[in-house]
Amino acid sequence: MLRSIHGVTKRSIPPAAPAFQQHTARWQQALPDLTKPQYAVMRSVAEHPGIEQVALIEAAVSTKATLAEMLSRMEARGLVRREHDPADKRRRFVYLTDEGEALLNRSIPQGNEVDDEFLGRLSDDEREQFSRLVHKMMAP
């Protein structure tokens, strides 16, 4: 028996999988130096220099542990730097390095193009709704 929840069935989700796989493959081809979550984190850090590390969980659509690991790898590559809050060592603030800023600036045109290819059939309102739904689905 096929169960339907608000019109979504077990069979209606698999057709979306190839679209996501194609988007991921296209992303890796266009931007081999950055994963989509790394790019999203770098965009957030560029928009909010010194952003608290935990605030980046939503941008990365990730868990706290996975984000910390990703930031460690990015830090080792010289793309970001993290600073502890002198008043509370548990808090860390994230900044782009000059190298990270340069890579991001080179990547934005390709990132926008790949995203536009993927979301091109959606209106601005539909894109916003899609983003909210994905974040909601990924929330703990």
Backbone as a printed PyTorch tensor [residue, N CA C, xyz], in Angstrom:
tensor([[[  0.8450,  -1.1860,   0.0000],
         [  0.0000,   0.0000,   0.0000],
         [  0.8860,   1.2430,   0.0000]],

        [[  0.5920,   2.1680,  -0.8480],
         [  1.3490,   3.4070,  -0.9690],
         [  0.7030,   4.4620,  -0.0910]],

        [[  1.4450,   4.9330,   0.9060],
         [  0.9150,   5.9550,   1.8160],
         [  1.2240,   7.3360,   1.2670]],

        [[  0.2760,   8.2240,   1.4190],
         [  0.4340,   9.6030,   0.9750],
         [  0.2980,  10.5390,   2.1680]],

        [[  1.2590,  11.4310,   2.2920],
         [  1.2130,  12.4560,   3.3270],
         [  1.1630,  13.7890,   2.5980]],

        [[  0.0140,  14.4320,   2.6230],
         [ -0.1770,  15.7300,   1.9560],
         [  0.2380,  15.6710,   0.4880]],

        [[ -0.1110,  14.5740,  -0.1910],
         [  0.1850,  14.4530,  -1.6080],
         [  1.5900,  13.9700,  -1.9190]],

        [[  2.4330,  13.7810,  -0.9170],
         [  3.7880,  13.2870,  -1.1280],
         [  3.7850,  11.7980,  -0.8310]],

        [[  4.1680,  11.0100,  -1.8120],
         [  4.2260,   9.5650,  -1.6280],
         [  5.6650,   9.1100,  -1.6610]],

        [[  5.8690,   7.8580,  -1.2960],
         [  7.2230,   7.3020,  -1.3590],
         [  7.7490,   7.3250,  -2.7840]],

        [[  6.8410,   7.3020,  -3.7450],
         [  7.2650,   7.2920,  -5.1480],
         [  7.5040,   8.6920,  -5.7030]],

        [[  7.0300,   9.7270,  -5.0300],
         [  7.1840,  11.0800,  -5.5760],
         [  8.5300,  11.6970,  -5.2380]],

        [[  9.2320,  11.1470,  -4.2640],
         [ 10.5300,  11.7010,  -3.8930],
         [ 11.6620,  11.1930,  -4.7760]],

        [[ 11.7370,   9.8880,  -5.1190],
         [ 12.8570,   9.4270,  -5.9420],
         [ 13.0830,  10.1840,  -7.2380]],

        [[ 12.0440,  10.6520,  -7.9690],
         [ 12.3270,  11.4150,  -9.1820],
         [ 13.1300,  12.6910,  -8.9280]],

        [[ 13.0940,  13.2190,  -7.7160],
         [ 13.8850,  14.4080,  -7.4000],
         [ 15.3610,  14.0700,  -7.2390]],

        [[ 15.6630,  12.8300,  -6.8980],
         [ 17.0520,  12.4430,  -6.6390],
         [ 17.9760,  12.7260,  -7.8240]],

        [[ 17.6060,  12.3610,  -9.0650],
         [ 18.5080,  12.6740, -10.1810],
         [ 18.7850,  14.1700, -10.3360]],

        [[ 17.7980,  15.0020, -10.0560],
         [ 18.0110,  16.4530, -10.1580],
         [ 19.0690,  16.9040,  -9.1610]],

        [[ 19.0060,  16.3880,  -7.9380],
         [ 20.0070,  16.7450,  -6.9330],
         [ 21.3760,  16.1750,  -7.3050]],

        [[ 21.3910,  14.9560,  -7.8300],
         [ 22.6590,  14.3500,  -8.2410],
         [ 23.2890,  15.1350,  -9.3870]],

        [[ 22.4750,  15.5540, -10.3440],
         [ 22.9860,  16.3550, -11.4580],
         [ 23.5170,  17.6970, -10.9690]],

        [[ 22.8000,  18.3040, -10.0320],
         [ 23.2470,  19.5830,  -9.4760],
         [ 24.5870,  19.4060,  -8.7650]],

        [[ 24.7150,  18.3480,  -7.9800],
         [ 25.9730,  18.0860,  -7.2710],
         [ 27.1090,  17.8510,  -8.2590]],

        [[ 26.8590,  17.0540,  -9.2970],
         [ 27.8930,  16.7860, -10.3020],
         [ 28.2900,  18.0690, -11.0240]],

        [[ 27.3040,  18.8820, -11.3720],
         [ 27.5850,  20.1560, -12.0500],
         [ 28.3790,  21.0840, -11.1390]],

        [[ 28.0200,  21.0940,  -9.8400],
         [ 28.7380,  21.9220,  -8.8690],
         [ 30.2030,  21.4930,  -8.7970]],

        [[ 30.4340,  20.1860,  -8.6760],
         [ 31.8010,  19.6700,  -8.5590],
         [ 32.6180,  19.9640,  -9.8080]],

        [[ 31.9670,  19.9550, -10.9590],
         [ 32.6450,  20.2710, -12.2060],
         [ 33.0110,  21.7570, -12.2690]],

        [[ 32.0800,  22.6110, -11.9170],
         [ 32.2900,  24.0580, -12.0120],
         [ 33.1710,  24.5990, -10.8940]],

        [[ 33.0440,  24.0280,  -9.6890],
         [ 33.7660,  24.5300,  -8.5140],
         [ 34.4490,  23.3740,  -7.7780]],

        [[ 35.4980,  22.8110,  -8.3730],
         [ 36.1330,  21.6410,  -7.7520],
         [ 36.8400,  21.9370,  -6.4250]],

        [[ 37.1040,  23.1960,  -6.1380],
         [ 37.8280,  23.5490,  -4.9120],
         [ 36.9310,  23.7640,  -3.7060]],

        [[ 35.6090,  23.8110,  -3.9100],
         [ 34.6800,  24.0730,  -2.8060],
         [ 33.4560,  23.1760,  -2.9060]],

        [[ 33.0990,  22.5640,  -1.8000],
         [ 31.8210,  21.8660,  -1.7600],
         [ 30.7200,  22.9120,  -1.6060]],

        [[ 29.5070,  22.5040,  -1.8740],
         [ 28.3740,  23.4250,  -1.7250],
         [ 28.2580,  23.9340,  -0.2810]],

        [[ 28.3850,  23.0530,   0.7500],
         [ 28.3310,  23.5710,   2.1250],
         [ 29.4770,  24.5370,   2.4520]],

        [[ 30.6820,  24.2660,   1.9510],
         [ 31.8030,  25.1790,   2.1870],
         [ 31.5200,  26.5410,   1.5620]],

        [[ 30.9970,  26.5130,   0.3510],
         [ 30.6520,  27.7490,  -0.3450],
         [ 29.6050,  28.5350,   0.4410]],

        [[ 28.5770,  27.8450,   0.9190],
         [ 27.5170,  28.5080,   1.6890],
         [ 28.0720,  29.1240,   2.9690]],

        [[ 28.9640,  28.4090,   3.6310],
         [ 29.5820,  28.9270,   4.8520],
         [ 30.4240,  30.1540,   4.5310]],

        [[ 31.2130,  30.0750,   3.4740],
         [ 32.0650,  31.2110,   3.1150],
         [ 31.2340,  32.4320,   2.7370]],

        [[ 30.1180,  32.2210,   2.0470],
         [ 29.2380,  33.3530,   1.7130],
         [ 28.6900,  33.9870,   2.9830]],

        [[ 28.2890,  33.1580,   3.9440],
         [ 27.7640,  33.6860,   5.2140],
         [ 28.8330,  34.4460,   5.9790]],

        [[ 30.0430,  33.9160,   6.0000],
         [ 31.1390,  34.5840,   6.7160],
         [ 31.4840,  35.9030,   6.0240]],

        [[ 31.4660,  35.9150,   4.6960],
         [ 31.7500,  37.1530,   3.9600],
         [ 30.7000,  38.2240,   4.2610]],

        [[ 29.4440,  37.7980,   4.3830],
         [ 28.3660,  38.7450,   4.6740],
         [ 28.3670,  39.1960,   6.1310]],

        [[ 28.9090,  38.3530,   7.0200],
         [ 28.9100,  38.6410,   8.4600],
         [ 30.2760,  38.2930,   9.0580]],

        [[ 31.3250,  39.0710,   8.7430],
         [ 32.6500,  38.7600,   9.2890],
         [ 32.6080,  38.6780,  10.8140]],

        [[ 33.2360,  37.6430,  11.3510],
         [ 33.2400,  37.4520,  12.7930],
         [ 31.9860,  36.7680,  13.2990]],

        [[ 31.2450,  36.1520,  12.3940],
         [ 30.0230,  35.4440,  12.7790],
         [ 30.3710,  34.3180,  13.7520]],

        [[ 29.4900,  34.0970,  14.7130],
         [ 29.7310,  33.0310,  15.6770],
         [ 29.5920,  31.6820,  14.9660]],

        [[ 30.4990,  30.7740,  15.2890],
         [ 30.5570,  29.4870,  14.6060],
         [ 29.2100,  28.7680,  14.6100]],

        [[ 28.5300,  28.7460,  15.7400],
         [ 27.2550,  28.0160,  15.8130],
         [ 26.1980,  28.6090,  14.8800]],

        [[ 26.3170,  29.8690,  14.5340],
         [ 25.3490,  30.4930,  13.6350],
         [ 25.4980,  29.9840,  12.2010]],

        [[ 26.6040,  29.3170,  11.9150],
         [ 26.8500,  28.8120,  10.5660],
         [ 26.2300,  27.4400,  10.3210]],

        [[ 25.6890,  26.8200,  11.3520],
         [ 25.1040,  25.4840,  11.2000],
         [ 23.9980,  25.5160,  10.1500]],

        [[ 23.1560,  26.5260,  10.2020],
         [ 22.0540,  26.6240,   9.2390],
         [ 22.5760,  26.8420,   7.8260]],

        [[ 23.5850,  27.6860,   7.6610],
         [ 24.1330,  27.9430,   6.3270],
         [ 24.7080,  26.6740,   5.7160]],

        [[ 25.3440,  25.8690,   6.5560],
         [ 25.9680,  24.6400,   6.0740],
         [ 24.9720,  23.4960,   5.9650]],

        [[ 23.7490,  23.7110,   6.4570],
         [ 22.7480,  22.6490,   6.5430],
         [ 23.4490,  21.4160,   7.1100]],

        [[ 23.9270,  21.5720,   8.3250],
         [ 24.8220,  20.5970,   8.9260],
         [ 24.5790,  20.4850,  10.4190]],

        [[ 25.3000,  19.5390,  11.0180],
         [ 25.2890,  19.4180,  12.4700],
         [ 26.4640,  20.2080,  13.0290]],

        [[ 26.4410,  20.4290,  14.3260],
         [ 27.5200,  21.1630,  14.9900],
         [ 28.8590,  20.4550,  14.7830]],

        [[ 28.8760,  19.1350,  14.9450],
         [ 30.1210,  18.3680,  14.8080],
         [ 30.6400,  18.3910,  13.3740]],

        [[ 29.7440,  18.2110,  12.4060],
         [ 30.1550,  18.2180,  11.0060],
         [ 30.6660,  19.5930,  10.5990]],

        [[ 30.0060,  20.6430,  11.0720],
         [ 30.4560,  22.0000,  10.7740],
         [ 31.8420,  22.2420,  11.3550]],

        [[ 32.0720,  21.8300,  12.5880],
         [ 33.3800,  22.0280,  13.2210],
         [ 34.4720,  21.3240,  12.4250]],

        [[ 34.1750,  20.1170,  11.9530],
         [ 35.1450,  19.3730,  11.1440],
         [ 35.4010,  20.0830,   9.8160]],

        [[ 34.3370,  20.5610,   9.1800],
         [ 34.4800,  21.2860,   7.9230],
         [ 35.3190,  22.5470,   8.1160]],

        [[ 35.0390,  23.3000,   9.1750],
         [ 35.8020,  24.5220,   9.4380],
         [ 37.2610,  24.2100,   9.7360]],

        [[ 37.5310,  23.1090,  10.4010],
         [ 38.9240,  22.7110,  10.6580],
         [ 39.6530,  22.4590,   9.3450]],

        [[ 38.9900,  21.7640,   8.4150],
         [ 39.6100,  21.5120,   7.1040],
         [ 39.8120,  22.8230,   6.3410]],

        [[ 38.8270,  23.7080,   6.4030],
         [ 38.9430,  24.9920,   5.7130],
         [ 40.0400,  25.8490,   6.3360]],

        [[ 40.1730,  25.7580,   7.6420],
         [ 41.2270,  26.4940,   8.3440],
         [ 42.5970,  25.9550,   7.9370]],

        [[ 42.7180,  24.6360,   7.8340],
         [ 43.9820,  24.0190,   7.4200],
         [ 44.3580,  24.4190,   5.9930]],

        [[ 43.3650,  24.6600,   5.1640],
         [ 43.6050,  25.1050,   3.7860],
         [ 43.8820,  26.5980,   3.7030]],

        [[ 43.7400,  27.3080,   4.8160],
         [ 43.9950,  28.7440,   4.8320],
         [ 42.8420,  29.5790,   4.3140]],

        [[ 41.6230,  29.0310,   4.3260],
         [ 40.4670,  29.7570,   3.8000],
         [ 39.7440,  30.5680,   4.8660]],

        [[ 39.7540,  30.0840,   6.1010],
         [ 39.1080,  30.7780,   7.2140],
         [ 40.0400,  30.7660,   8.4160]],

        [[ 39.7440,  31.6490,   9.3440],
         [ 40.4140,  31.6090,  10.6470],
         [ 39.3420,  31.7430,  11.7080]],

        [[ 39.5910,  31.0940,  12.8350],
         [ 38.6370,  31.1450,  13.9470],
         [ 39.3350,  31.7340,  15.1530]],

        [[ 38.5930,  32.5460,  15.8770],
         [ 39.1210,  33.1690,  17.0930],
         [ 38.1820,  32.8700,  18.2470]],

        [[ 38.7850,  32.5510,  19.3960],
         [ 37.9960,  32.3330,  20.6120],
         [ 37.5790,  33.6690,  21.2030]],

        [[ 36.4220,  33.6870,  21.8140],
         [ 35.9620,  34.8350,  22.5790],
         [ 36.7990,  34.8710,  23.8560]],

        [[ 37.5390,  35.9610,  24.1190],
         [ 38.3690,  36.0180,  25.3290],
         [ 37.5600,  35.8500,  26.6150]],

        [[ 36.2890,  36.2510,  26.5850],
         [ 35.4520,  36.1640,  27.7840],
         [ 34.8030,  34.7910,  27.9490]],

        [[ 34.7090,  34.0350,  26.8510],
         [ 34.0600,  32.7210,  26.8930],
         [ 34.7130,  31.8320,  25.8410]],

        [[ 35.6480,  31.0060,  26.2580],
         [ 36.4370,  30.1860,  25.3350],
         [ 35.5960,  29.1950,  24.5330]],

        [[ 34.3570,  28.9580,  24.9420],
         [ 33.4980,  28.0420,  24.1830],
         [ 33.0070,  28.6850,  22.8920]],

        [[ 32.9820,  30.0000,  22.8500],
         [ 32.5070,  30.7120,  21.6650],
         [ 33.6610,  30.9370,  20.6990]],

        [[ 33.3800,  30.6960,  19.4160],
         [ 34.3850,  30.9330,  18.3800],
         [ 33.7600,  31.7830,  17.2800]],

        [[ 34.5700,  32.6930,  16.7650],
         [ 34.1350,  33.5860,  15.7010],
         [ 34.9260,  33.2610,  14.4370]],

        [[ 34.2720,  33.3370,  13.2900],
         [ 34.8710,  32.8930,  12.0340],
         [ 35.0460,  34.0810,  11.0840]],

        [[ 36.2120,  34.1100,  10.4490],
         [ 36.5640,  35.1550,   9.4860],
         [ 37.1560,  34.4990,   8.2420]],

        [[ 36.9630,  35.1150,   7.0840],
         [ 37.6560,  34.6700,   5.8830],
         [ 39.0800,  35.2040,   5.9170]],

        [[ 40.0120,  34.4000,   5.4420],
         [ 41.3710,  34.8860,   5.2360],
         [ 41.4030,  35.5960,   3.8800]],

        [[ 42.5180,  36.2360,   3.5620],
         [ 42.6440,  36.8630,   2.2450],
         [ 42.5030,  35.8050,   1.1500]],

        [[ 43.1100,  34.6360,   1.3760],
         [ 43.0210,  33.5480,   0.3990],
         [ 41.5700,  33.0630,   0.2520]],

        [[ 40.8740,  32.9340,   1.3690],
         [ 39.4760,  32.5170,   1.3320],
         [ 38.6040,  33.5290,   0.6150]],

        [[ 38.8470,  34.7990,   0.8800],
         [ 38.0820,  35.8560,   0.2200],
         [ 38.3210,  35.8420,  -1.2840]],

        [[ 39.5810,  35.6460,  -1.6840],
         [ 39.9030,  35.6020,  -3.1140],
         [ 39.2290,  34.4030,  -3.7850]],

        [[ 39.2800,  33.2320,  -3.1450],
         [ 38.6350,  32.0460,  -3.7100],
         [ 37.1260,  32.2510,  -3.8160]],

        [[ 36.5320,  32.8020,  -2.7850],
         [ 35.0880,  33.0470,  -2.8190],
         [ 34.7330,  34.0120,  -3.9440]],

        [[ 35.4660,  35.0940,  -4.0680],
         [ 35.1820,  36.0790,  -5.1220],
         [ 35.2920,  35.4680,  -6.5160]],

        [[ 36.2620,  34.5540,  -6.6950],
         [ 36.3920,  33.8650,  -7.9860],
         [ 35.2530,  32.8680,  -8.1990]],

        [[ 34.7020,  32.3390,  -7.1150],
         [ 33.7000,  31.2700,  -7.1900],
         [ 32.2640,  31.7610,  -7.3270]],

        [[ 31.9930,  32.9740,  -6.8910],
         [ 30.6080,  33.4620,  -6.8740],
         [ 29.9410,  33.4190,  -8.2540]],

        [[ 30.5910,  33.8760,  -9.3320],
         [ 29.8960,  33.8110, -10.6330],
         [ 29.5090,  32.3820, -11.0330]],

        [[ 30.4370,  31.4240, -10.8420],
         [ 30.1210,  30.0390, -11.1900],
         [ 29.0610,  29.4620, -10.2580]],

        [[ 29.1560,  29.7770,  -8.9700],
         [ 28.1700,  29.2940,  -8.0080],
         [ 26.7760,  29.7940,  -8.3390]],

        [[ 26.6780,  31.0690,  -8.6820],
         [ 25.3770,  31.6330,  -9.0650],
         [ 24.8320,  30.9630, -10.3270]],

        [[ 25.7200,  30.7150, -11.2830],
         [ 25.3020,  30.0830, -12.5390],
         [ 24.7720,  28.6650, -12.2970]],

        [[ 25.4980,  27.8820, -11.5000],
         [ 25.0720,  26.5080, -11.2130],
         [ 23.7490,  26.5080, -10.4490]],

        [[ 23.6280,  27.3910,  -9.4760],
         [ 22.3750,  27.4760,  -8.7190],
         [ 21.2130,  27.9160,  -9.6100]],

        [[ 21.4770,  28.8630, -10.5160],
         [ 20.4210,  29.3220, -11.4180],
         [ 19.9790,  28.2090, -12.3710]],

        [[ 20.9300,  27.3700, -12.8090],
         [ 20.5730,  26.2250, -13.6500],
         [ 19.6450,  25.2840, -12.8890]],

        [[ 19.9540,  25.0560, -11.6240],
         [ 19.1890,  24.1140, -10.8050],
         [ 17.8140,  24.6690, -10.4410]],

        [[ 17.7620,  25.9400, -10.0970],
         [ 16.5190,  26.5400,  -9.6010],
         [ 15.8230,  27.4180, -10.6350]],

        [[ 16.3140,  27.3970, -11.8580],
         [ 15.8470,  28.3140, -12.8930],
         [ 14.3690,  28.2850, -13.1940]],

        [[ 13.7190,  27.1590, -12.9690],
         [ 12.2880,  27.0660, -13.2720],
         [ 11.4090,  27.6030, -12.1500]],

        [[ 12.0240,  27.9440, -11.0320],
         [ 11.2620,  28.4120,  -9.8760],
         [ 11.2350,  29.9370,  -9.8220]],

        [[ 10.1160,  30.4800,  -9.3910],
         [ 10.0240,  31.9240,  -9.1630],
         [ 10.8230,  32.2610,  -7.9020]],

        [[ 11.0210,  33.5400,  -7.6600],
         [ 11.7360,  33.9540,  -6.4490],
         [ 11.0280,  33.4520,  -5.1960]],

        [[  9.7000,  33.5420,  -5.1870],
         [  8.9310,  33.0490,  -4.0320],
         [  9.0940,  31.5430,  -3.8650]],

        [[  9.0780,  30.8170,  -4.9680],
         [  9.2440,  29.3610,  -4.9040],
         [ 10.6490,  28.9870,  -4.4430]],

        [[ 11.6440,  29.7580,  -4.8610],
         [ 13.0190,  29.5050,  -4.3990],
         [ 13.1210,  29.6940,  -2.8880]],

        [[ 12.4920,  30.7500,  -2.3940],
         [ 12.5030,  31.0140,  -0.9540],
         [ 11.7910,  29.8970,  -0.2070]],

        [[ 10.6650,  29.4710,  -0.7280],
         [  9.9150,  28.3770,  -0.1060],
         [ 10.7330,  27.0860,  -0.1320]],

        [[ 11.3670,  26.7990,  -1.2470],
         [ 12.2130,  25.6110,  -1.3720],
         [ 13.3270,  25.6400,  -0.3280]],

        [[ 13.9830,  26.7810,  -0.1980],
         [ 15.0600,  26.9310,   0.7800],
         [ 14.5580,  26.6850,   2.1960]],

        [[ 13.4180,  27.2790,   2.5350],
         [ 12.8450,  27.0690,   3.8730],
         [ 12.5260,  25.5980,   4.1160]],

        [[ 11.9590,  24.9410,   3.1120],
         [ 11.5970,  23.5310,   3.2720],
         [ 12.8270,  22.6480,   3.4500]],

        [[ 13.8650,  22.8950,   2.6750],
         [ 15.0940,  22.0980,   2.8130],
         [ 15.6910,  22.2980,   4.1940]],

        [[ 15.7540,  23.5360,   4.6560],
         [ 16.2950,  23.7950,   5.9950],
         [ 15.4400,  23.1330,   7.0710]],

        [[ 14.1390,  23.1620,   6.8840],
         [ 13.2430,  22.5250,   7.8570],
         [ 13.4630,  21.0130,   7.8850]],

        [[ 13.6250,  20.4250,   6.7240],
         [ 13.8470,  18.9840,   6.6500],
         [ 15.1820,  18.5850,   7.2630]],

        [[ 16.1630,  19.4570,   7.1870],
         [ 17.5010,  19.1520,   7.6960],
         [ 17.6660,  19.5010,   9.1690]],

        [[ 16.6990,  20.1820,   9.7460],
         [ 16.7950,  20.5840,  11.1580],
         [ 16.8130,  19.3490,  12.0500]],

        [[ 17.5500,  19.4410,  13.1570],
         [ 17.6190,  18.2800,  14.0600],
         [ 16.2830,  17.9740,  14.7090]]])
